[in-house]
Structures are given as structure tokens and as C-alpha cells.
Amino acid sequence: MKTIEVTVNGTLQEVHVEPRLLLSDFLRHQLGLTGTHVGCEHGVCGACTVLINGKATRSCLTFAIQTDGSIVETVESLANGTELHPIQQALQNHRGLQCGFCTPGILMTMQEFVRSGIKADREQLRELLSGNLCRCTGYETILDALEELVNQNELGAQHG
């Protein structure tokens, strides 16, 4: 066992972990943050994407001990109680959700990009989302939501 200190969704965690424990399993089973979904377990589908120090990362390919001293954000960090985060609201407004399995990873991928403040056209946004597999939506409504966010820059300092 190894002791790590990691800030998860704003809360400092000092925990003992096995060196081989995946971050996805740590988040889901030790911290009870089940919003991080595990799909392919090979880093292909993107469902397990979280932010580590602000960078979108596949939690199924990351060991928990690698996050020692880091800041980890999961999909649970987005909403403020019952108030949806602007990214969540945009997906809802554009009906960018269906079964929801891929949604946490897509949300966290979008969060990193929108925070960057980079402007992008639809093709560039399509490329951004290419690492997140969705079998239900055909991506068009997800792209509509992301395009709205990028063009309106709705994620001001309060949601940064």
C-alpha cells in the first residue's frame, strides 16, 4: 500500500492505495464517485475521462498513485447542487444525450476545451470529440452544444 494525497473535486483525500489500482477504480470504488464510467478499459472509448490538473485524461489508463499531489476533477464536480453547469445545460438544450453512458467523458473533454478559450470551427470540434465514442446520438447534437459554448464562451470565471 502507498499513501497518496490527491484533491478530488475540491476535497483533499489522503488515502492508502495499492500501486496497481487504476484511477477509475479508485474513484468509483473507494470514493464512491460513480459518474466516471468504465467502458472499454483500453483508453479507446473515452467514457472514463476525468481532468487531472486541468487536462483530460483516461482514468482507466492511469494508476491512482500517479495522481499523488494532483487535482482530479470528475463529472460530479460540474453541477452545483441542482443547478446544471453550462456544459450540462447546453447538452440538455440541444438534446445531446441519449443513453448517457458516454456523457461523463464527453462533458469532461468539453470542460477542458471550453476552459482553454480557444475558438474552433465545427470540424475542429468534431476532431476534439473523436476520442469519445457515442453509439446513440450521431454526435450532431453534441457538436451543436459544444459549438454554442465555444461561440458564446458561456463558461465565465464562475464556472472556469
Backbone hydrogen bonds in HBPLUS format (Angstrom, degrees):
<---DONOR---> <-ACCEPTOR-->    atom                        ^
c    i                          cat <-CA-CA->   ^        H-A-AA   ^      H-
h    n   atom  resd res      DA  || num        DHA   H-A  angle D-A-AA Bond
n    s   type  num  typ     dist DA aas  dist angle  dist       angle   num
A0002-LYS N   A0017-VAL O   2.77 MM  15  5.35 155.6  1.83 147.1 154.8     1
A0017-VAL N   A0002-LYS O   2.80 MM  15  5.35 163.3  1.83 149.5 152.9     2
A0004-ILE N   A0015-VAL O   2.85 MM  11  5.59 159.6  1.89 162.1 167.9     3
A0015-VAL N   A0004-ILE O   2.98 MM  11  5.59 149.6  2.07 156.0 163.5     4
A0069-GLY N   A0005-GLU O   2.60 MM  64  5.56 173.1  1.60 168.4 171.0     5
A0006-VAL N   A0013-GLN O   2.93 MM   7  5.28 156.3  1.99 149.7 156.1     6
A0013-GLN N   A0006-VAL O   2.74 MM   7  5.28 155.9  1.80 141.4 149.8     7
A0007-THR N   A0070-SER O   2.98 MM  63  6.30 169.0  1.99 167.3 165.4     8
A0072-VAL N   A0007-THR O   2.72 MM  65  6.03 169.9  1.73 167.8 171.5     9
A0008-VAL N   A0011-THR O   2.89 MM   3  5.28 156.2  1.95 147.9 140.5    10
A0011-THR N   A0008-VAL O   3.03 MM   3  5.28 167.6  2.05 114.6 118.4    11
A0009-ASN N   A0072-VAL O   2.87 MM  63  6.31 163.0  1.90 165.6 169.8    12
A0021-LEU N   A0018-GLU O   3.03 MM   3  5.33 169.3  2.04 119.2 122.4    13
A0064-ALA N   A0021-LEU O   2.85 MM  43  5.91 168.9  1.86 159.0 161.5    14
A0026-PHE N   A0022-LEU O   2.92 MM   4  6.22 157.6  1.97 152.9 160.0    15
A0023-LEU N   A0062-THR O   2.69 MM  39  5.57 166.0  1.71 161.7 157.6    16
A0027-LEU N   A0023-LEU O   2.85 MM   4  6.05 169.6  1.86 160.3 161.6    17
A0024-SER N   A0059-SER O   3.08 MM  35  4.81 145.7  2.21 124.3 117.3    18
A0028-ARG N   A0024-SER O   3.05 MM   4  6.15 166.0  2.07 146.2 150.4    19
A0029-HIS N   A0025-ASP O   2.76 MM   4  5.54 161.5  1.79 146.9 153.2    20
A0030-GLN N   A0026-PHE O   2.99 MM   4  5.05 141.0  2.14 121.6 133.6    21
A0031-LEU N   A0026-PHE O   3.11 MM   5  6.55 144.5  2.24 158.3 167.3    22
A0033-LEU N   A0027-LEU O   2.81 MM   6  5.34 156.8  1.87 154.1 146.1    23
A0133-LEU N   A0045-CYS O   2.85 MM  88  4.98 161.6  1.88 138.4 143.8    24
A0049-THR N   A0046-GLY O   3.21 MM   3  5.43 162.5  2.24 118.7 118.2    25
A0059-SER N   A0048-CYS O   3.34 MM  11  5.49 160.3  2.38 115.7 120.9    26
A0050-VAL N   A0057-THR O   2.95 MM   7  5.47 160.1  1.99 156.2 159.6    27
A0057-THR N   A0050-VAL O   2.74 MM   7  5.47 157.5  1.79 166.5 173.2    28
A0051-LEU N   A0073-GLU O   2.98 MM  22  5.01 170.2  1.99 150.1 152.4    29
A0073-GLU N   A0051-LEU O   2.80 MM  22  5.01 157.2  1.85 146.6 152.8    30
A0052-ILE N   A0055-LYS O   2.89 MM   3  5.23 160.8  1.93 141.9 142.1    31
A0055-LYS N   A0052-ILE O   3.07 MM   3  5.23 167.9  2.08 111.0 114.7    32
A0053-ASN N   A0071-ILE O   2.71 MM  18  5.02 168.7  1.72 156.5 159.5    33
A0061-LEU N   A0058-ARG O   3.20 MM   3  5.60 160.7  2.24 109.1 115.1    34
A0066-GLN N   A0063-PHE O   2.95 MM   3  5.41 146.2  2.07 111.3 121.4    35
A0067-THR N   A0064-ALA O   2.97 MM   3  5.58 163.0  2.00 119.0 124.7    36
A0068-ASP N   A0065-ILE O   3.30 MM   3  5.51 168.0  2.32 110.0 111.8    37
A0070-SER N   A0067-THR O   2.77 MM   3  5.05 153.2  1.84 146.8 142.5    38
A0077-SER N   A0074-THR O   2.88 MM   3  5.60 162.6  1.91 121.7 127.4    39
A0078-LEU N   A0075-VAL O   3.16 MM   3  5.70 168.6  2.17 117.8 121.4    40
A0080-ASN N   A0083-GLU O   2.89 MM   3  5.09 164.5  1.92 157.1 157.7    41
A0083-GLU N   A0080-ASN O   3.04 MM   3  5.09 156.4  2.10 127.5 124.3    42
A0088-GLN N   A0085-HIS O   2.95 MM   3  5.21 112.8  2.42 107.2 123.3    43
A0089-GLN N   A0085-HIS O   2.85 MM   4  6.12 162.3  1.88 161.2 167.4    44
A0090-ALA N   A0086-PRO O   2.89 MM   4  5.98 154.1  1.96 140.5 147.2    45
A0091-LEU N   A0087-ILE O   3.07 MM   4  6.34 159.7  2.11 148.2 153.0    46
A0092-GLN N   A0088-GLN O   2.97 MM   4  6.23 155.3  2.03 146.9 154.2    47
A0093-ASN N   A0089-GLN O   2.77 MM   4  5.99 163.4  1.79 153.3 158.2    48
A0094-HIS N   A0090-ALA O   3.02 MM   4  6.15 150.6  2.11 147.0 153.7    49
A0096-GLY N   A0091-LEU O   2.72 MM   5  4.65 170.1  1.73 148.2 149.5    50
A0095-ARG N   A0092-GLN O   3.14 MM   3  4.97 161.4  2.17 103.2 108.3    51
A0103-THR N   A0100-GLY O   3.26 MM   3  4.99 134.3  2.48  92.3 104.8    52
A0106-ILE N   A0102-CYS O   3.14 MM   4  6.33 159.3  2.18 153.2 159.3    53
A0107-LEU N   A0103-THR O   2.80 MM   4  5.94 165.5  1.83 161.6 165.2    54
A0108-MET N   A0104-PRO O   3.06 MM   4  6.28 160.2  2.10 148.6 153.1    55
A0109-THR N   A0105-GLY O   2.98 MM   4  6.13 152.8  2.05 143.6 151.4    56
A0110-MET N   A0106-ILE O   2.85 MM   4  6.04 160.9  1.89 153.1 158.4    57
A0111-GLN N   A0107-LEU O   2.82 MM   4  6.03 150.2  1.91 143.7 152.8    58
A0112-GLU N   A0108-MET O   3.17 MM   4  6.39 164.0  2.19 147.1 148.5    59
A0113-PHE N   A0109-THR O   3.26 MM   4  6.50 166.4  2.28 146.6 150.3    60
A0114-VAL N   A0110-MET O   2.79 MM   4  5.94 175.2  1.80 164.0 165.4    61
A0115-ARG N   A0111-GLN O   3.00 MM   4  6.01 160.4  2.04 148.8 154.5    62
A0116-SER N   A0112-GLU O   3.27 MM   4  6.46 138.7  2.45 138.4 148.4    63
A0116-SER N   A0113-PHE O   3.04 MM   3  5.22 129.5  2.31  99.3 112.8    64
A0117-GLY N   A0114-VAL O   3.14 MM   3  5.55 149.6  2.24 108.7 116.9    65
A0124-GLN N   A0121-ASP O   3.09 MM   3  5.38 117.8  2.50 103.9 118.5    66
A0125-LEU N   A0121-ASP O   2.99 MM   4  6.31 152.9  2.06 153.3 162.0    67
A0126-ARG N   A0122-ARG O   2.83 MM   4  6.09 149.6  1.93 147.2 155.9    68
A0127-GLU N   A0123-GLU O   3.01 MM   4  6.29 152.3  2.09 143.0 149.9    69
A0128-LEU N   A0124-GLN O   2.96 MM   4  6.27 151.2  2.05 141.7 149.7    70
A0129-LEU N   A0125-LEU O   3.08 MM   4  6.37 153.4  2.15 148.0 153.5    71
A0130-SER N   A0127-GLU O   3.07 MM   3  5.01 154.9  2.14 101.6 109.4    72
A0132-ASN N   A0129-LEU O   2.96 MM   3  5.49 162.7  1.99 124.7 126.2    73
A0143-LEU N   A0139-TYR O   2.78 MM   4  5.98 161.7  1.81 162.4 167.6    74
A0144-ASP N   A0140-GLU O   2.87 MM   4  6.14 149.6  1.97 143.5 152.4    75
A0145-ALA N   A0141-THR O   3.12 MM   4  6.32 155.8  2.18 139.5 144.4    76
A0146-LEU N   A0142-ILE O   2.99 MM   4  6.30 164.0  2.02 152.8 156.9    77
A0147-GLU N   A0143-LEU O   2.76 MM   4  5.83 160.8  1.80 152.0 157.9    78
A0148-GLU N   A0144-ASP O   2.99 MM   4  6.17 153.8  2.06 143.5 150.3    79
A0149-LEU N   A0145-ALA O   3.07 MM   4  6.37 160.7  2.11 148.8 153.5    80
A0150-VAL N   A0146-LEU O   2.92 MM   4  6.14 163.9  1.95 155.0 159.0    81
A0151-ASN N   A0147-GLU O   2.94 MM   4  6.02 162.7  1.97 148.8 153.9    82
A0152-GLN N   A0148-GLU O   2.90 MM   4  5.93 152.5  1.97 148.5 156.0    83
A0153-ASN N   A0149-LEU O   2.67 MM   4  5.27 126.5  1.95 137.5 149.9    84
A0159-HIS N   A0156-GLY O   3.05 MM   3  5.88 151.8  2.14 125.1 131.2    85
A0160-GLY N   A0156-GLY O   3.06 MM   4  5.95 133.1  2.28 147.3 159.1    86
